[in-house]
Amino acid sequence: MKNFKDIEIKVHPITQQNSKSPMPFLKIVKEIQKSEITHIQYQPGLFGFVPYLPTFINYIPLMIFLLKFWKRNKIVITVHEFVLDSFLDKLTLKFINLSDKIIVHNKKMADFMIKNGTPCEKFVLMPHGTPEGVFLDKNDAKMSLGLSNKKVLTIFGFVHKNKGHDLVIDILNSLDDDVVLLVAGEARIAEHKKYYNFLKQRSSELGLENRVIFLDYIKDEDLPVVFNSTDIALFPYKWIITSGSFHMALSYNIPTIASDLEYFKEIKDEYGCIELFEQDNKEELVEKIKDLLNNKTKQDYLKSKCSEFYEKTSWKAVAKKTSEIYSDLVESN
């Protein structure tokens, strides 16, 4: 966005997510000056939780109200995820609806919010944003991880039970002995650590200690090595709204297999850059992996489609579309 000379931007970072103290939230509100547009990146808990009340009650309604009616700012809000479980969630949605524009990353999320009362004319469908890959020699990258002459499957991102790591571990013995799985990520919060430990235990039970490699947290500077070592990226998810990890894998032109959830179907239908398998279908996943590992023509096709995906969803493309939203709002004043 800094490349657009007619736009002046000030970033207000969230330093204490899920805080039960109102002070970080109040500090943010105080720092936000009167401006033509305030763009909020929203997900539950980002601005903290109201103390002494259930954890799903957060400060976002007050944030939007103060910006809209006290500071008189135009509001753009990017909704990364929204779950409607209670009356209070419905109340939060009503405040989200006060925004002048609402950005979502897939049609399913827009349809869900429209069904629950959000005006359809406020929505803008925009991709998550794809970073630029850093390309290295694949053999050198594999060698640095001790994986020379291995076929590398990778599940990248924070470890959570909705991501299907266990499914892949259970089928690994159905693949050739030179196929290994990289679990490239850590359990972000304590409640996910139990699943992470289960994956290690399950790998041991199946005699896969040398074929399932747990890399834990990957520093930014080490990401190119992991991605360039990968022959196939796997996203055997059970649930998803959007995924930065997924966009990052595609930025490296990695042949990718994902479960047939609505989000991945949208990506395949629009860009053709991934293969899908029926969610939780181990037999189909095995066949998809075997076929892709041995089909260079299909690999090359998916790589070329990944390049097209990057061109249309890069952060540069997202910035351009965002600037157009801002311009339209300013001109409508």
C-alpha positions, 0 to 999 in steps of 0.5 A: 500500500505504501507504493500508492502515493495518494494514500497515507497509512498508519498501522495500529498493531494488536499487541495483546490478543485475547486480553481480558484487560480493556487497556490495550483496546482503549489505547488503540481507540485513543491512538486512532485519529480522525481519518477518512477511512479506518480498516479493521482486520477482524477475527474473534478475540483480536481486540480482547474479551470483556472481563468477567463475561464469557470469552466469546464476548469481545470489544469489536462492537464498541470499537466499530461504534466509537470509530463510526459515530464518535470519530466519524471515520469510514469503516472497512473491515476484513472478516477473516472468520466469523462463527454465529453461535449465540445471541451475542454473536448476532449482536456483534454481527449487527455492529459489523454491519455498520461498516461501510465495506466488508471484505471476505476471502470466500463466497461461502463466508459472504453467503453465511453473513448475508443469510444472517442479516448483512447487506449484500451490497457491502461485501467485497470478495478479495483473496487472502493475499499471497506472498512472493516465494523465494526459490532455491535448488530443490536438491540443496534444500533437501540436503540441508534437511537431511532428506536427499533422495526422499519424496517429501510431503509437507503439512505446513502451519500451526498444528490443530486437529482440524488440519488432518495430520493424523489422516496422513500419518495413518496412510504413510505406510501405504506409500513407498518407503522413500516418502516422508512427511514434514509436519512443519509447524507447532501447536500454537496454544496449549489445548492443541498440544495434546493433539500434537503429542498424539501425532508423535505417539501415533507415528511411533506406534506405526514405526514411522519415527524416521518418516514423520519429521516434526520441525516445530516452529519455522522461522521466516528465514528458514521457510524457503528451505522447507517449501523448496524441499517439498514435492507435494503440499497437503491440506487434508483439512476437516474445516476451513474459512481461509488459510495463509499457509495454503497461499504460501505453499502455492506461492512456491509453485508446489503441487498441492492436494487438499480436501474437498471443502467448499473453500478449496473447491472455489480455488480449484474451480477458479484457478485449477491449481490444486488437486482435491480428494474426498474429505477423510477418504484415506484410500483416495488420498493415497491414490492421489499422492501416488499419482501426483508423485509419479506424474510429471506432466500433472506436476508441471501443469499444477505449477504453471497454474500456481504461477497464475494464482500468484499473479491474481492473488499476490499482495500487490494485487490485493493492495491495488484492489484495496486502494480502489475500495478506499478511493470509492469510499472517499469519492462517495463522501 
